Amino acid sequence: MRTEEQSMKEWLGRPFDAQVFDHARANLWLRKLKWPNTTEAQLRKALMGRDGCKK
């Protein structure tokens, strides 16, 4: 059975390096979401903005 950790690493789509993870930057992007009613589209837009994707 897959663990939640395995699922999250697969969802991330790239290796996760806890040493370089920027909590402040992550929190900045999370604050842009409309909690608690965040839609998948809103999350996708925030993550793509975070990663510098145009669309």
LOKERO-893184 format. One record per atom (N, C-alpha, C, O): residue in one letter; z, x, y. Coordinates in steps of 0.2 Angstrom, whole numbers, padded with zeros to 4 digits, always signed. Layout:
N
aZXY;...
END
This chain:
55
m+0000+0004-0006;m+0000+0000+0000;m+0000+0004+0006;m+0003+0010+0007;r-0004+0002+0011;r-0004+0006+0017;r+0002+0005+0022;r+0004-0001+0022;t+0004+0010+0025;t+0010+0009+0029;t+0007+0008+0036;t+0002+0008+0038;e+0012+0005+0040;e+0010+0004+0047;e+0008+0010+0051;e+0003+0010+0055;e+0011+0016+0049;e+0009+0022+0052;e+0002+0024+0051;e-0002+0026+0055;q+0000+0023+0044;q-0007+0024+0042;q-0012+0020+0046;q-0017+0022+0048;s-0010+0014+0047;s-0014+0009+0050;s-0015+0011+0057;s-0021+0011+0060;m-0010+0013+0061;m-0010+0015+0068;m-0014+0021+0069;m-0018+0022+0073;k-0014+0026+0064;k-0017+0032+0065;k-0025+0031+0064;k-0029+0034+0067;e-0027+0026+0059;e-0033+0024+0058;e-0036+0021+0064;e-0042+0022+0066;w-0032+0016+0067;w-0034+0013+0073;w-0036+0017+0079;w-0040+0016+0083;l-0032+0022+0079;l-0032+0027+0085;l-0039+0031+0085;l-0042+0032+0090;g-0041+0032+0079;g-0048+0035+0078;g-0049+0042+0079;g-0054+0045+0079;r-0043+0046+0081;r-0043+0053+0082;r-0036+0056+0080;r-0032+0052+0079;p-0036+0062+0078;p-0029+0065+0077;p-0024+0064+0082;p-0026+0064+0088;f-0018+0062+0081;f-0013+0061+0086;f-0009+0067+0086;f-0006+0070+0081;d-0008+0070+0092;d-0004+0076+0093;d+0002+0074+0098;d+0001+0073+0104;a+0008+0073+0095;a+0014+0071+0098;a+0016+0076+0104;a+0019+0074+0109;q+0014+0083+0103;q+0015+0088+0108;q+0012+0087+0115;q+0014+0089+0120;v+0006+0084+0114;v+0002+0083+0121;v+0002+0076+0123;v-0002+0074+0128;f+0005+0071+0119;f+0005+0064+0121;f+0009+0063+0128;f+0014+0066+0129;d+0005+0060+0133;d+0008+0059+0140;d+0011+0052+0140;d+0007+0048+0142;h+0017+0052+0140;h+0021+0045+0140;h+0020+0042+0147;h+0019+0036+0147;a+0020+0046+0152;a+0019+0043+0159;a+0012+0040+0160;a+0011+0034+0163;r+0007+0043+0157;r+0000+0041+0158;r-0001+0035+0153;r-0004+0030+0155;a+0002+0035+0147;a+0002+0029+0143;a+0005+0023+0146;a+0003+0017+0146;n+0011+0024+0149;n+0015+0018+0153;n+0011+0016+0159;n+0011+0010+0160;l+0007+0020+0162;l+0003+0018+0168;l-0002+0013+0166;l-0003+0008+0169;w-0006+0014+0160;w-0011+0010+0157;w-0008+0004+0155;w-0011-0002+0155;l-0002+0004+0151;l+0001-0002+0149;l+0004-0007+0154;l+0004-0013+0153;r+0006-0004+0160;r+0008-0008+0166;r+0002-0012+0168;r+0003-0018+0172;k-0004-0010+0167;k-0010-0014+0169;k-0011-0020+0165;k-0015-0025+0168;l-0008-0021+0160;l-0009-0027+0155;l-0005-0033+0157;l+0000-0032+0160;k-0007-0039+0156;k-0004-0045+0158;k+0001-0047+0152;k-0001-0051+0148;w+0006-0044+0152;w+0011-0045+0146;w+0015-0052+0148;w+0016-0053+0154;p+0016-0056+0143;p+0016-0055+0136;p+0009-0058+0133;p+0008-0059+0127;n+0005-0060+0137;n-0001-0064+0135;n-0008-0060+0136;n-0013-0062+0137;t-0007-0053+0134;t-0013-0049+0134;t-0018-0051+0128;t-0016-0052+0122;t-0024-0051+0130;t-0029-0052+0125;t-0032-0046+0123;t-0031-0041+0126;e-0036-0046+0117;e-0039-0041+0115;e-0044-0038+0120;e-0044-0031+0120;a-0047-0042+0123;a-0052-0040+0128;a-0049-0036+0134;a-0051-0030+0136;q-0043-0038+0136;q-0039-0034+0141;q-0037-0028+0139;q-0037-0023+0142;l-0034-0027+0133;l-0032-0021+0130;l-0038-0016+0129;l-0037-0010+0130;r-0044-0019+0127;r-0050-0015+0126;r-0052-0012+0133;r-0053-0006+0133;k-0052-0016+0138;k-0054-0013+0145;k-0049-0008+0147;k-0051-0003+0150;a-0042-0009+0146;a-0037-0004+0148;a-0038+0003+0144;a-0038+0008+0147;l-0039+0002+0138;l-0040+0008+0134;l-0047+0012+0135;l-0047+0018+0136;m-0052+0008+0137;m-0058+0011+0138;m-0058+0015+0145;m-0061+0020+0146;g-0054+0011+0150;g-0053+0014+0156;g-0049+0021+0156;g-0050+0026+0159;r-0044+0021+0151;r-0040+0026+0150;r-0044+0032+0148;r-0043+0038+0149;d-0048+0031+0143;d-0053+0036+0140;d-0059+0038+0144;d-0063+0042+0142;g-0060+0034+0150;g-0065+0036+0154;g-0072+0033+0152;g-0077+0036+0154;c-0072+0028+0148;c-0078+0025+0145;c-0081+0020+0150;c-0077+0017+0154;k-0087+0020+0151;k-0090+0015+0156;k-0091+0008+0153;k-0090+0003+0156;k-0093+0008+0146;k-0093+0001+0143;k-0095+0002+0136;k-0096-0003+0132;
END
